[in-house]
């Protein structure tokens, strides 16, 4: 009898646990199904709690950024005191949709679909007043961002936290991706990513697919977070936005030698690439600019080629690069830039203009560069959609250069 009770209780707790896990994983498509069921009473209260958990309670009160699942987009807001149902409306007036109230709660939500290449700024509208804006960007996912049958999978390993000497007092997380095709007798090419945690989710799959087809060499990925001090103060802007060789030295003298305890790496510039987004993008360019004999390929998404590191003179930042590129003898580096017309515009500068100036300077100086300028915001969405093609472009002549795996 006791055994039967124990089994029954175990099954009951398992069902409760499974239900809880299912409810926690609220996606735009599952929210669409839940709204279609028109929940009431306790079911509505439960759905409202799931929405709060998915979007964030604080975000919900000020109009949460949309949750995106391919082309399906979910919107939600908690609107105490609203006389009518809130709406989501685009800045240009081309889109408007009324949110549905969840039972008798103060939470409102809606789900709809958009075409790929949709880029728009959206407001929540409550009784004629607007909150926001929030940004929406949708791009078709590249086929090479998905795992494919029969493609060997590389291994991603999180490394012990690194305590830097060059950036004294900081520690950081970092990861190494080693391709399945790597063999110790053939050192791998290497690509370093700043803000590494943000790439762990998707870069390995893209590398797997391109390496398997021979569209890039056998390449290890080094994914590095910016440093943090013991008191929790971030060191990201100093490391990334400063125009000096300090970060390049950190990678070359600390991280890569430590990585080589796990995977043997090539040391020639043609075999090394470096990438980043925003301040990580200018950081990648700075590393190659300072050490072109060590890094020959740069990938920058919405790069911060602006005056963030303004210094004591208020003019020491990355906005200087276009002038430097034009007046400095050409360096042997290849550059892929991505930005969007709706990128940032603030006291540090205008990102779309800064990236256009970079592209024009690279063109004037005769660099091997490519610039993809879209309509997007300050995000990684467009860059992710372009990643497989941008890697192909950066590594396009690796066989001619006799980089072997």
CORWO-V576067 format. One line per field, one symbol per residue. ss: DSSP state (A for helix, B for strand, O for the rest). phi: phi as a letter, one per 30 degrees, with the letter a starting at -180 (. if undefined). burial: # if it has 24 or more other ideal C-beta (glycine too) atoms within 12 Angstrom, else .. Layout:
# CORWO-V576067
ss: ???
phi: ???
burial: ???
This chain:
# CORWO-V576067
ss: OAAAAAAAAAAAAAAAAAAAAAAAOOOAAAAAAAAAOOOOAAAAAAAAAAAAAAAOAAAAAAOOOOBBBOOBBBBBBBOOOOOOOOBBBBOOOOOBBBOBBOOOOOBBBBBBBOOOOOBBBBBBBBOOBBBBBBBBBOOOOOAAAOOOOOOOOOBBBBBBBBBOOOOOOBBBBBBBBBOOOOBOOBOBBBBBBBOOAAAAOOAAAAAAAAAAOOOOOOBBBBBBOOOBBOOOOBOAAAAAAOOOOAAAAAAAAAAAAAAOOOOOBOOOAAABBBBBBOAAAAAAAAAAAAOOOOOOBBBBBOOOOOOOOOOOOOOOOAAAAAAAAAAOOOOOOBBBBBBBOOOOBBOOBBAAAAAAAAAAAAAAOOOBBBBBBBOOOOOOAAAAAAAAAAAAAAOOOOOOOOOOO
phi: .dddddddddddddddddddddddddcedddedddddhdbhdddeddddddeddcjededdcjdedccbhccbcbaacbdiddbddbcbdddidbabddcddhcdccbaabbcbddidbacbcdcbhiccckdbcbbbbdddeddcdbeiddcdccbdceeccdcdceicbadabbccddddbddbeddbbccdheedcedbdeddeeddddcidaddbdcccbdddbdddjddcedddcdddacddededdccdddddddcbdbdcdddcbbbbabiddddddddddddbddcbcbbbbchdddbcdddiddibcddddeeddddcceecdbcbccbabdcddbbddkcdedddddddddddediddbbbccccdcdbcddeddceedddeddcdcddddidcd
burial: .........................###.###.##...#....#.#######.##...##########..#.#######..#..######....#.#.#####.########.#...#########....##.######..#.##........#.#..#..#.#.##..#############....##########.###.###########..#############.......##########.###.###.###.##..#####..########################.################.......######.##.....##############...##.##.######.##..#.#.###########################..#....#.#
